Every structure is written in structure tokens, then in C-alpha cells.
Amino acid sequence: MWLPRFACPDCAAGVNFDGDDAVVCGGCGGRFARRGGVWRFLTQTRSERLAAFVRQYRDVRAQEGYRTTAADFYRRLPTVPADHPHAGDWRVRRETYHHLLGHVLAAGPLPLHVLDLGAGSGWLSHRLAALGHRAVAVDALDDEVDGLGATRHYKTAFPVVQADFDALPFAPAQFDLVVFNGSLHYSPDMAGTLERAHRMLAPGGALVVMDSPMFPSDRDGSLMVRDALRRFVSVCGPGDAMAQGIGYLTFAMLAGIAERLQLRPQFVPSRGPLAWRLRRNFARLRLRRAPAAFGLWVAR
């Protein structure tokens, strides 16, 4: 299997292989191993820092009906059955995936080297690898339902890496695309996260943000986050209710970051099925805020 060039997530030094299933940092001496088919670059400190959010994320996913264990379900993503409780959301994700194919991948040579950040179950890496690209799936979550453990269901092989996307375990300048797959809004420091991701790009590469909630203003985004926390508390109790990162993006935010990185951004909206759009328009009136936009943001 193709592997990316790894680096230490703590000190960024190069690593040396210690057998086939482990690497050792040439700087600080840290050792990172592959277990259960997953390269484990999430350090103990970062794992503890993310623990409360991971518990809440799993609770929310279970309550909202996202978690499933059927192997065939993962292999068909981003297509889901019409009676799936979130079929409309997955229609949007499928539309965005086709935007990625048509607006980004079609313009590049084969194979492209793709860093899939916030990969979840790895469905995007699975699709891209099946098309002949060299994709690597990265997520902090490794459980077998919503996280990287679900990659066991795919017949197509690709590297799977457990890591924090703010401590990427890769040598710089080696990827043609860095894709935040419905994940950038979880970053606590969006500008810093994008700048670190930008360092991963080879010359001529592109940053891609897929299906994070986008708003024209901070007001609408902050109201959405407030509503989401309120729903969580009503179902699960106050407990550790928290927002990881800002929870949304604005077009102005991303435009400012792209300008600093000297990149040209483009946004291709995903509109979803009619019933999904109608529900969101009714919600606009009820909640008195603009609904989030979803789609493909790409900066070259």
C-alpha cells in the first residue's frame, strides 16, 4: 500500500521505520505504531483534550440516528437508502462529492495525493482510492461506527491515520489536495488550522472545504450553535455540553484566510432535494436566522 511521508506530530521532525508497523521520530524519539490497521499518531495529551467532545459527538450522533453498523451501508456512501433518517443530508453530501469530482479532480492528473481530514468512516478516501487516487484518511475518532474503525468494511485499501488535524503527522508539501470533509467548523483556531494544512500542499495544490455550515454573518452562525447546544441539553442533560471550535464558517472568514495565503477561493453550493430545502426555509421563519449553506469551497 502507498504511504505518505510521515513526520512527528509533536516536533515535526522526520521519522524512521521500525519494522513495517511502527515509526520512531528522529528528533524527540517518540514512537508511533499501526494497530488494528490504523496508524496511531494521536498523542495521549491531545486524546485527553478531545475526550469530552468525543463523548458528546457520539451521543449526538446516536440520538440523531446517524450511527449504523451494516457493512453495506458504508460501502455505498455517500448514497443512502431513501428511508434513512438523514437521507436529505446525505443527498447534499453526495452532491458536494460530485462537485469535488467535476470542479477539482477532473482538472488534475492521476493519481492525485489527497489528505482527507475529518474523514470519519473514511467514505471519501474509499471513493477516491477506488478511482485510482492516493488518499489518506485522518480523524481523531477511531471507533468502529462513526470513526476510522469503520474503514474495515472497505475492500479498497488506503492509509488510515488517527491524528488531530492541528498536529498533522506528515512531511510538508506532498499533497495535491487537502480536504476538510465536513470537519473544519470543529477547529478551535480556523486560521491556524488552514495555515498548517496549506503547508501540506505540493506546488499548485488546493485547499478544499466540504459541507461545513456556511453563513453570511457571525450572528446567524452563533445562533445555530446556540440552538444545537440547547437541543443537546434537552435530550442528554447539561453534563458536558460544549461546542468544539466555533461550530460554523462564514464566507468572510474564509475569504480573509485565503487572501493571507495568496489563494483564490471559489464556492460551489449544494442545494439538496426540494423537501430538504423547504424544511430549511420554514426553519428560517421559525428560528429567525438564515439557514446554513453547504457545498464545496476550494482555494487554489
C-alpha positions as CSV (number, residue, x, y, z in Angstrom):
1,M,0.0,0.0,0.0
2,W,1.2,3.5,-0.8
3,L,2.0,5.5,2.4
4,P,2.5,9.3,2.8
5,R,5.8,10.6,4.2
6,F,5.2,10.7,8.0
7,A,6.6,13.2,10.4
8,C,6.4,13.6,14.2
9,P,3.1,15.3,15.3
10,D,5.0,16.7,18.4
11,C,8.2,18.2,17.0
12,A,7.6,17.9,13.2
13,A,10.9,16.0,12.7
14,G,11.3,13.2,10.2
15,V,10.6,9.6,11.3
16,N,12.3,6.3,10.6
17,F,10.5,3.0,10.2
18,D,10.9,0.4,13.0
19,G,9.7,-2.6,11.1
20,D,6.6,-2.4,9.0
21,D,4.2,-1.2,11.6
22,A,5.9,1.5,13.6
23,V,8.0,4.7,13.1
24,V,10.4,6.4,15.5
25,C,10.9,10.2,15.5
26,G,14.5,11.2,14.6
27,G,14.1,14.3,16.8
28,C,12.3,13.6,20.1
29,G,12.4,9.8,19.9
30,G,8.6,9.3,20.0
31,R,7.3,6.0,18.7
32,F,4.1,5.6,16.8
33,A,2.6,2.3,15.7
34,R,0.0,0.9,13.4
35,R,-2.6,-1.1,15.4
36,G,-5.8,-2.6,14.0
37,G,-4.9,-1.2,10.6
38,V,-4.8,2.4,11.9
39,W,-1.6,4.4,12.3
40,R,-1.8,5.9,15.8
41,F,-0.4,9.4,15.8
42,L,-2.9,10.9,18.3
43,T,-0.8,11.6,21.4
44,Q,-2.1,11.0,24.9
45,T,-2.2,14.7,25.7
46,R,-4.3,15.5,22.7
47,S,-6.6,12.5,23.2
48,E,-7.4,13.7,26.8
49,R,-8.0,17.2,25.5
50,L,-10.5,15.9,23.0
51,A,-12.2,13.3,25.2
52,A,-15.2,15.4,26.4
53,F,-16.0,16.5,22.8
54,V,-15.7,12.9,21.5
55,R,-18.2,11.7,24.1
56,Q,-20.7,14.4,23.2
57,Y,-20.2,13.8,19.5
58,R,-21.0,10.1,19.9
59,D,-24.1,10.9,22.0
60,V,-25.4,13.4,19.4
61,R,-24.8,11.0,16.5
62,A,-26.6,8.2,18.4
63,Q,-29.6,10.4,19.3
64,E,-29.9,11.7,15.7
65,G,-29.8,8.3,14.1
66,Y,-26.5,8.5,12.3
67,R,-24.8,5.5,13.8
68,T,-25.1,2.2,12.0
69,T,-23.0,-1.0,11.8
70,A,-24.1,-2.5,8.4
71,A,-21.1,-3.1,6.2
72,D,-23.0,-2.4,3.0
73,F,-24.2,1.0,4.3
74,Y,-20.5,2.2,4.5
75,R,-19.6,0.8,1.1
76,R,-22.5,2.7,-0.6
77,L,-21.7,6.1,1.0
78,P,-22.4,8.9,0.1
79,T,-25.6,7.2,-1.2
80,V,-28.0,6.0,1.5
81,P,-31.5,4.4,1.3
82,A,-34.4,6.8,0.8
83,D,-35.8,5.9,4.2
84,H,-32.6,6.8,6.1
85,P,-33.4,9.3,8.8
86,H,-30.9,11.7,7.3
87,A,-31.4,10.9,3.6
88,G,-31.7,14.6,2.7
89,D,-28.4,15.5,4.4
90,W,-26.6,12.7,2.6
91,R,-28.1,13.9,-0.7
92,V,-26.3,17.1,-0.1
93,R,-23.1,15.4,0.7
94,R,-23.4,13.3,-2.5
95,E,-24.0,16.5,-4.4
96,T,-20.9,18.1,-2.9
97,Y,-18.9,14.9,-3.7
98,H,-19.9,15.3,-7.3
99,H,-18.8,18.9,-7.2
100,L,-15.4,17.7,-6.0
101,L,-15.2,15.3,-8.9
102,G,-16.2,17.8,-11.5
103,H,-14.6,21.0,-10.3
104,V,-11.4,19.8,-8.7
105,L,-10.4,16.2,-9.5
106,A,-11.3,16.3,-13.2
107,A,-8.7,19.1,-13.7
108,G,-5.8,17.2,-12.2
109,P,-3.6,14.3,-13.4
110,L,-3.9,10.7,-12.0
111,P,-3.2,9.9,-9.3
112,L,-3.8,12.8,-7.0
113,H,-2.4,12.7,-3.5
114,V,-5.3,13.6,-1.2
115,L,-5.3,14.3,2.5
116,D,-8.9,13.6,3.8
117,L,-9.2,15.5,7.2
118,G,-12.1,14.7,9.5
119,A,-12.6,11.5,7.4
120,G,-15.0,9.9,9.9
121,S,-15.8,6.4,8.5
122,G,-13.4,7.0,5.6
123,W,-16.1,7.0,2.9
124,L,-14.4,9.8,0.8
125,S,-11.0,8.2,0.9
126,H,-12.6,4.9,-0.1
127,R,-14.3,6.5,-3.1
128,L,-11.1,8.4,-4.2
129,A,-8.9,5.3,-3.8
130,A,-11.3,3.3,-5.9
131,L,-10.9,5.9,-8.6
132,G,-7.1,5.4,-8.5
133,H,-6.1,8.4,-6.3
134,R,-3.8,8.1,-3.4
135,A,-5.9,9.2,-0.4
136,V,-5.1,9.0,3.3
137,A,-8.0,9.2,5.8
138,V,-7.3,11.2,9.0
139,D,-9.5,11.6,12.1
140,A,-9.2,11.8,15.8
141,L,-12.1,9.4,16.3
142,D,-11.3,5.7,15.8
143,D,-14.5,3.9,16.9
144,E,-16.0,1.2,14.7
145,V,-19.2,3.0,13.9
146,D,-18.5,6.7,13.2
147,G,-14.8,6.7,13.2
148,L,-11.8,5.2,11.5
149,G,-12.6,1.7,12.7
150,A,-15.4,1.6,10.1
151,T,-12.8,1.5,7.3
152,R,-12.6,-2.2,7.9
153,H,-15.7,-2.5,5.7
154,Y,-14.0,-1.3,2.6
155,K,-12.3,-3.6,0.1
156,T,-10.2,-0.8,-1.4
157,A,-7.0,-0.2,0.7
158,F,-5.8,3.2,1.7
159,P,-3.8,4.5,4.7
160,V,-5.8,5.3,7.8
161,V,-4.3,7.7,10.4
162,Q,-5.6,8.6,13.8
163,A,-4.4,12.2,14.5
164,D,-5.5,15.7,15.4
165,F,-5.7,17.9,12.3
166,D,-3.9,20.6,14.3
167,A,-0.9,18.2,14.8
168,L,-0.6,16.6,11.4
169,P,1.9,13.7,11.3
170,F,3.1,14.3,7.7
171,A,6.0,15.9,6.0
172,P,5.0,19.2,4.2
173,A,4.5,19.8,0.5
174,Q,3.3,16.3,-0.5
175,F,-0.4,16.5,-1.2
176,D,-2.3,17.8,-4.3
177,L,-5.5,18.3,-2.3
178,V,-6.1,18.8,1.4
179,V,-9.9,18.2,2.0
180,F,-11.7,19.1,5.2
181,N,-14.6,16.7,5.0
182,G,-17.4,18.2,7.0
183,S,-14.9,19.0,9.7
184,L,-13.3,22.4,9.5
185,H,-16.0,24.0,11.7
186,Y,-14.8,21.9,14.6
187,S,-11.4,23.7,14.6
188,P,-10.8,25.9,17.6
189,D,-8.4,28.0,15.5
190,M,-9.6,28.0,11.9
191,A,-6.9,30.3,10.5
192,G,-4.2,28.3,12.2
193,T,-5.7,25.0,11.0
194,L,-5.9,26.2,7.4
195,E,-2.4,27.6,7.5
196,R,-1.0,24.3,8.8
197,A,-3.0,22.4,6.2
198,H,-1.7,24.8,3.5
199,R,1.9,23.7,4.4
200,M,0.9,20.1,3.4
201,L,0.2,21.2,-0.2
202,A,2.6,20.5,-3.1
203,P,3.1,23.4,-5.5
204,G,-0.2,24.0,-7.4
205,G,-2.2,22.2,-4.8
206,A,-5.7,23.2,-3.4
207,L,-7.4,23.5,-0.1
208,V,-11.0,22.1,-0.1
209,V,-13.7,22.5,2.5
210,M,-16.7,20.2,2.1
211,D,-20.1,20.6,3.8
212,S,-19.2,22.7,6.8
213,P,-22.2,25.0,7.7
214,M,-21.6,28.4,6.0
215,F,-23.3,31.6,6.9
216,P,-23.3,35.2,5.6
217,S,-22.8,36.5,9.2
218,D,-21.5,35.5,12.6
219,R,-24.9,36.3,14.1
220,D,-26.6,33.5,12.1
221,G,-23.8,31.0,12.8
222,S,-23.7,31.7,16.6
223,L,-27.5,31.3,16.8
224,M,-27.2,27.9,15.0
225,V,-24.6,26.8,17.6
226,R,-26.7,28.0,20.4
227,D,-29.8,26.1,19.1
228,A,-27.7,22.9,18.7
229,L,-26.4,23.1,22.3
230,R,-29.9,23.7,23.5
231,R,-31.2,20.6,21.7
232,F,-28.4,18.5,23.1
233,V,-29.1,19.6,26.7
234,S,-32.8,18.9,26.2
235,V,-32.1,15.3,25.2
236,C,-29.0,14.4,27.1
237,G,-29.0,16.7,30.1
238,P,-26.5,19.5,30.7
239,G,-23.5,17.3,31.5
240,D,-20.5,18.3,29.5
241,A,-22.5,20.3,26.8
242,M,-19.9,22.2,24.8
243,A,-19.1,23.5,21.3
244,Q,-15.9,22.2,19.8
245,G,-14.4,25.1,17.8
246,I,-16.6,27.9,16.5
247,G,-19.1,25.5,15.0
248,Y,-19.7,27.3,11.7
249,L,-17.9,29.2,9.0
250,T,-18.6,32.5,7.3
251,F,-17.7,33.4,3.7
252,A,-15.8,36.5,5.0
253,M,-13.8,34.3,7.4
254,L,-12.6,32.0,4.6
255,A,-12.0,34.8,2.2
256,G,-9.7,36.6,4.6
257,I,-7.7,33.4,5.2
258,A,-7.4,32.7,1.5
259,E,-6.2,36.2,0.9
260,R,-3.4,35.8,3.5
261,L,-2.4,32.5,2.0
262,Q,-2.5,34.1,-1.5
263,L,-5.1,31.7,-2.7
264,R,-8.2,32.3,-5.0
265,P,-11.4,30.9,-3.4
266,Q,-14.5,29.6,-5.1
267,F,-17.7,28.3,-3.6
268,V,-20.0,25.8,-5.3
269,P,-23.3,25.4,-3.4
270,S,-25.1,22.1,-2.9
271,R,-28.8,22.7,-2.9
272,G,-30.2,19.3,-1.8
273,P,-33.6,17.9,-2.6
274,L,-36.7,20.0,-2.7
275,A,-38.2,18.7,0.6
276,W,-34.9,19.4,2.4
277,R,-34.9,23.0,1.1
278,L,-38.5,23.6,2.1
279,R,-37.8,22.4,5.7
280,R,-34.9,24.8,5.9
281,N,-36.9,27.7,4.7
282,F,-39.6,27.0,7.2
283,A,-36.9,26.9,9.9
284,R,-35.6,30.3,8.8
285,L,-39.0,31.8,9.7
286,R,-39.3,29.8,13.0
287,L,-35.7,30.4,14.2
288,R,-35.3,33.9,12.8
289,R,-31.9,33.2,11.3
290,A,-30.6,32.3,7.9
291,P,-30.1,28.6,7.2
292,A,-26.6,27.3,6.7
293,A,-25.3,26.9,3.2
294,F,-23.5,23.7,2.3
295,G,-21.3,22.9,-0.6
296,L,-17.7,22.9,-1.9
297,W,-15.3,25.7,-1.0
298,V,-12.0,25.4,-2.9
299,A,-9.0,27.7,-2.9
300,R,-6.0,27.3,-5.3
